[in-house]
Amino acid sequence: MKKHIRKILLWANILFAAALIAAYAANYINPEYFWFFAFFGLAYPVLLIINLSFLVFWLWRRKWIFLISLATIILGWSNVGKIIQVRLFGRHPVLEDKVKLLSYNVRTFNYYKWENSITVCDSILYFIRDENTSIACFQEFLTATNIHLHTEKHIDTVLKTLPYKHIFYTDKTSKYSNYGLATYSKYPIVNKGSIRFKNSYNACIYSDIKIGNDTVRFFNVHLQSIKLRKDNYLLVDSLSLRINSRRIIEAKDISGRLKMAYIIRAQQVDELSWHLRHSPYPVVVCGDFNDTPVSYTYTRIRGKLSDAFLSSGKGAGSTYRGISPSFRIDFIFHSKSIKSSGYQTHPVSFSDHSPISCELSMTP
């Protein structure tokens, strides 16, 4: 009986090791052609924990089989740092002429009353002002003409320390409101451009910002979301493992939405990466990628850029609050010629995303 159980565990170990390798492949395989690898990338944290558990178990049993998970984990060790950063010392390099960048998916400033508060819009704006932000990039930015707190004029007034702005609306959500992206800056914006993704309300804007003697192109990105329904969230958040016909239907619906989002996002990422490669200036890319660090999206956009979280972040860095467990789906990348420090995921709960920030220096 023990021999039979050990054989089952061995094959389970091999299966989960293969799944972890498939997760590594998700970094490089375009979901437009082989979308199923993206699901393994999404499950990477769970697959890693399972393989670590097998590793400990077989070591405890003093069986050579521990080498299966050990070799698999070592093979993709670089992915661990993208998920969690452990720093024994809290100090970061002191940057000269630093510029504080903050990126935040504000979920329409709570225009649709997701949060049970009527002051969310001002809470977000005051938070950004009090953080002494130099450049603020908003996703799911919404302004309205019929509610004072949401008017563009009101937002400009609160953020008066950021007098330069680049706003691009992708949708008129109603007779009185507009939806899109916005970049506010303490420094002059000398040129503006946009990338409107095909058949989508998602987009990217880029702003050439003059900082001292340098010009930097800031890309403010919002990539394709999964567009989960309320019932989908209830299923994902549920702790119950009971299987019934309704749960199966919901699971199929979520899988279909994930698949479609991966395919559309891959097309958007390829278009965005072209613009990054052809930028005449050093670049900073930030925003809501709607994808995890173990993904084609992350690898393709990052390319040869630096991830500010890897430079100076700590902990898991989870940025999405709307689902359990949370994921890091908001990012800040920058050219190698730019230095970053003081990366933070801010623990505020005004949106389903947490704002992220870091300090940038253009000094070589």
Secondary structure as UniProt FT lines:
FT   HELIX           2..25
FT   TURN            26..28
FT   TURN            31..33
FT   HELIX           36..42
FT   HELIX           44..60
FT   TURN            61..62
FT   TURN            64..65
FT   HELIX           66..75
FT   TURN            76..77
FT   HELIX           78..83
FT   STRAND          99..105
FT   HELIX           107..110
FT   TURN            111..112
FT   HELIX           120..130
FT   TURN            131..132
FT   STRAND          135..144
FT   HELIX           148..150
FT   HELIX           152..158
FT   TURN            159..161
FT   STRAND          164..174
FT   TURN            175..176
FT   STRAND          177..185
FT   STRAND          189..196
FT   TURN            198..199
FT   STRAND          203..211
FT   TURN            212..213
FT   STRAND          214..222
FT   HELIX           230..237
FT   HELIX           245..277
FT   STRAND          283..288
FT   HELIX           296..302
FT   TURN            303..304
FT   STRAND          306..307
FT   HELIX           308..312
FT   STRAND          330..334
FT   TURN            336..337
FT   STRAND          339..345
FT   STRAND          356..361
//
